[in-house]
Amino acid sequence: MPRIPYYDVENATGKHAELLGKLKPMLNIYRMLANSEQGAKGFLRMGNALLYRCELDPVLRELAIIRVGRLSRAAYEVFQHERIAREVGVAEEKIAALRDATIEAPAFTDNEKAVLRYADEVVRNVKASDKTLKAVQAIMTPGALVELTLTIGYYMMVSRFLETMGVEGEEGQAEWLKTAKL
């Protein structure tokens, strides 16, 4: 249940209306974000850059995002990114392993395990250990490592926003929750 009202997007004017008009479908997260024109603008710009304009491998990105969402117990986030993960080629057994909270599962490659350990440490400890950082440095460029770290931080923020504001799930999420193990 939303803890503050969703913004009535029909009342938006000017640049705010232009921005909101580009969001298809109009998800509940966007309706909540729309309460702050500048907040929504910055939020969307950063999110789009991380999702569509980075060198970070999309499979590794989605594994990290789902892990962040699970660690944050953010059902909305995990639900949305399980779908996106499938779209970028993440196998079902990897999604299932993340549902079981098993980052050391045989389904994951060594590189994927390194990224998942990195995500775990950044979420839980704020700072990854030298050992974990070195494992990720060995498999990606400095730019991709920066993008991975920004992605983890961004989706920590997204998860906290969703949970604190009480953003309601989208179509299909209620059924998904029955098996999600969050």
N, C-alpha and C positions, 0 to 999 in steps of 0.2 A: 504494500500500500504506500503510495507516495506520501512523503512527510511534508512536502510543500507542493503547491499546485503545479501541474504542468502548464507551460506557457501556451496560450491560445495563439497558435501560429497564424490564424486568420487575421489577427489584429496587428501583425507585423507590418512595418512600413519601410520604405527606402531600402538602404543596403541590407538591413536585417531581413526584410522580406525576400530580397534577392538571394541572400545566403541560404535561407530556409527553403526557398523554392528549388534549390539544387539538390536537396537531400531527399533521395528516393530509395527506398520507402522512408516515410517519416516515422522513424523508430522512437520508442519512448525515451531513450537516452537523449535524442536530439530535442524532443519536446521539453525535457527537463533542462538541458543546457541552454535552450533558447531564453530562459529567464534572464540570462546575462548575454547581451549582444557581443560584447568584447570577449567575454570568457568563452563563448561558443566559437567565435572566430579563431581565437588562438588555439583552442582545444582541437578543432577540426583541422587546422593547418598542420599542426604537429602530428596528429594521428595519420593524416593522409601522407605526409612525408615519410613516416615510419613504415606505412603499409605499401606505398607504391613507388617511392623514389630512392630506395636504399639499395646498397649492394649486399646486405645481409641476406643469406639464403632464406627464401620464404618458408621452407619446411622447418628450419631451425628457429626462425622467428615465431612461427605458430606454436611449436612445442614449448618455447619459453613463455609465450603469452598464456597458453592454457595452464602451464604450471603456476604462473603468477596468480591466475584466477582461482585455481584450486587452493593454493596456499592462503589466499585472501577470502576463501569461502564465498566467492562472488558468482552465483549461479548464472546471472544474466551474461556475464563476461565469458564464462566457460561455454555456455550454450552457443553463443554467437561465434566463438572462435573454433569450436569443434567443427562447425559447418565450413568456416573459412579454411581450416586445416585440410579438410577433405578436398576442397577446391584446388589447393596448391599441391596435392599429392601425398598427404600424410596418410599412411595405411591405418586401417581400422584397429589392428592389433596394438599400434602405438597409442592411439586415442584410448583404447581399453586399458592399456598399462597405466596411462596417466590417471584414468578414473580409479584405478586400484592404488594410486599414490605410490607406484613402484617405478622410480626413475632408473633403477639398476636392472630392469627387465631385459631379457634376451632380445626382445623386439627392437631395442634401440641399438644403434651403432655406437662405437666408442666416441665418435664426435658428438652425437646427440646426447650421450650421457654426460659429456664434459659441459655442454651447454646447459643441460638441466641442473647439474650440480652448481654451476655458476649462478643460474637463476635462483636456486634454493638459498645459496649463501647471501646473495645481494638482498633478497627479500627478508631473510631471517636475521642476518647479521649486519646489514647495511653495506658491508665491505666484504668482497670475496677474499679468501685466503690467497697467499702467493702461489701455492700449489695449484689451486683451482684456476686462478688467473692465467698461469703459465700454460695449463692444458688448453685453454681456449685460445690463447695467443698463438699456439702452435698450429691451429687449424683455420685461422682467419686473419685478414689484414687488420691493421690498426683501425681503419675506417669502419669495417664490419663490427669490430669489437666495441667501438664507440656506439654504433647503432644498436647493438645488442643491449648494451647497458642502458641507453636511452629508452629502448623499447620496454625493458623490465621496469624501469622507473615510471614510465608513462602509464603502463597498464596496472601498476600498483595504484597510481592516482585514479585511473578509471574505475578500478574495483572499489576503492574507498568512496568515490563519488556515487557510484551506483548503489552501494549498500547504505551509505549515510542518507541519501536522498530518498531511498525506498523506491527506486525505479522498478516498475513492474515488468515482468517478462513479456516476451513477444509470443506470437502464435506458435504453438508447439512446445513451448518451454515447460508448461505444466506436466505434460505427458513425459517429457524428457527427464524431469526431476525425479520421477518414480524410480529411475535406474541410475541416476547420476552419482550417487554416493557422496554428496557434498556434506 
